[in-house]
Each structure stands twice: as structure tokens, then as C-alpha cells.
Amino acid sequence: MRRTVVQVVALVVGLLVLAAGAAVLWVQLASPPQWEVTQQGVVLTEEAAGAQVGVELLFVAIGAAVAAVWGLVAGFVLRRLGWVVVPLTVAATLAASVLTWRLGVLLGPDGPEAVRSPQLGDSISARLAVDSPASFVVWAIAGLVGVFVVTWAAGRRPDVSERSAPALHP
């Protein structure tokens, strides 16, 4: 029992460390929309607003990869726990997605509200943002896919007792 608790804690802490790394990767790779300083004020063009979709898709892609790999590892290491791995995976991957999002916002650009005296013609990066709750849910789904792949693969292997049974050839 103690060993299982240690494994669960180690896996969850490992996922949270991966989530922090995912946040740094998201900040480095994301191209947030650019606000333009014009005579009318600070504006976001329709084309620039479309860049927000790319920021969110990148968050989803990074998260799906991290969560799926973690789900594979967790599914393998914790397979003895049975169904408990499913809610654990959902909770851990959702926590990781929120950590990545918040760290990404913290480490990313400050946005136009942080600029004190913008000059005409300046471009100001928007803050990183995740606008859809579905983006967080994708992390949980990807983690579950990893767990299900391990469960499926384990179910396809012959049982240990079948492999070690002596042949019954006369």
C-alpha cells in the first residue's frame, strides 16, 4: 500500500513538473495576437485576432502529448489499481492543464494593459490565453487514451499462468 501511494505521488509530481515545462514550451512557441497602436487607440485587427486560435491549438497540442505520455506511464505503473487510475488520470491531467495555463500566462507577454505610454505604430503582444474549457478537457481525454492503450495492450497478452504452463503434448 505504501509503495502504491509513493508511486502515485511520484507520478503526479512528475506530471506537474512536465506541466511546468509545457508552460515554458508554450510561451516559447506561441505567437500571440499583436495589438496595434493607431490614432483610434490600441486595436486588434480581425487577422491578428485569428492568431489567438493558434495560441490555443498549441496549448492543446502540447497538453495532449504530455497527458498521453503520462497516461501511458501511469496506466502501466498503476495498473494494479484498476478503475482508480481513471479518476486519478482525469484529476491529475486537469490540474496539470491549469498549471500550464497559469504559468504560461505568468511567463508570457504582459499584454497591452501593461504598456504605460504606447507610441503610434507600436505592436503590443496580447497575453497568452485559453478561451475554451474544452482545451483543458483535451488534456484529460489524452491522458485517458494513454491509460486505455495500456489497459488494452495488457488485456491482449496471455496471462502469466498460461505462458508458464507446461505443454500437454503426448
N, C-alpha and C positions, 0 to 999 in steps of 0.2 A: 504494500500500500504506500509506504513512504517513498519507495522508488518511483512509483507512478506519479505521485504528487511532484516530486523533483523533476520528472520528465515533462510534466505539463507546464510547470513554472518555467523551466528552461526553454521550452518551445515557444511559450507566449512572450517571454523576454526577448528571445531571438527574433520573433516576428516584429516586435516593437522596434528593435534595432534596425531591422530591414526597412521598416516603415520610415524611420528617420533618414536612412539612406535614400529611400524612394523620394522623400521630400526634396532632398538636395538635387537628385537627378531631375525631378520635375521642374525645379527652379532653373536649373542649367539648360534644359532642353525646351522649355516653354517659350513661346513668342506671344506675350500678352498684347492685347489691342493697344494702339497708340492714340492718345488724346491729342488733338491739335489745338494750339492756341491761335485763335483768329480774332478779328475785330469784334465778332459777336460774343466772344468768350471762349471757354475751353469746350470743344465739341468732339464727339466721337462719330466719325463717319460710319455709314452703313457697312462699307467694306471692312473698316477696322473692327467693327462690332462682330463681324463674322470670324475674326481671329479668336474670339472667346470660345467658339466651338472647338477649335484646335487645342486650346489650353485644356479644356475639359476632357476631350478624347485622349490626350496624352496622360492625364491623371488616371483615366480608366484603363488604358493600355498598361501603364506601369503597374497599377494596382492588380490587374488581372494576372499579370505574370508573377508578381511577388506572391499573391494569395494562392495561385495554383501550385506553385512550387512548395509553398509552406503546407498546403493541404496534402500534397503527396507525402511529404516527410511526416507530418502529424498523423496521417492515416496509417502509415507504416509503423511508426514508433508506438502509437497508442491503439493499435488495432484490437488489443485485448479488452479495451473499454467498451467496445460495441457502439451502441447508439449514442452514448455520451459524447463521442467525438463530433457528432453533427452540431449540437448547440454550442459546444466549445469552439468549433471552427467558425460558426456564424458570429459569435461574440468577439472572438479574437480578431477576425478579419475586419469586422466593423470598427473595432477600436483602432486597429492599425490604419484604416482608411481615414478616420477622423484625425489621428495623429499626423499622418502625412499631409492632409489638407491644412491643418492649423500651422504646422511647421513651414509648409510651403508659403502660406500667406505671410507668416512672420519673416521668413528669409527672402521672400521675393520683393519685387518693386513696391514702393510705398503708395503709388497712385497719385492722381492729380491733386487730391486734397492736401497732400503733404508739401506741395510746392508753394513757397511763400509769395514769390513775385515772378510769375511766368512772363516770358517775353513773347511778343508777337512772332509766330512762326515756330515756336518750340514744339517738340513732340514729347509727350509725357506718357510713360508706360502705365497701363492700368494695373491694379493689384491682381494677383492670381486669384481666381475664384472658381468654385464649383457650384453651379446653379441648380443642379438637379439631384434630388435624393437617389435617383436610380444609379448615379455614378458611384455611390457608396455601396449600394446593393450588389453591383457587379463584383466587387471585391469578395463579398460573402459567397456569391454564386461560384466564382472561380475557385475559391478555397474548397467548396463542397465538391466541385468537379474533381479536384485532386484527391480528396478523400474517397470519392466514389470509384475512381480509377483503381486505387489501391485495393478497395473492397472487392471490386470486380475481378482484378487480377488474382487476388488471394483465393477467391472462390473457384477459380479455374484450375488451380494447382491441385494435384492429387493430395489427399490427406496424408500426413506423415505415416500413419499406420498402414495405409495402402502401399506406400513406397517400400516400407521396410518388411512387409510380409513376404515369407519365403514362397517361391514359385511352387505351384502344385502340379508339376509335370510328372507323370508316372515313369 
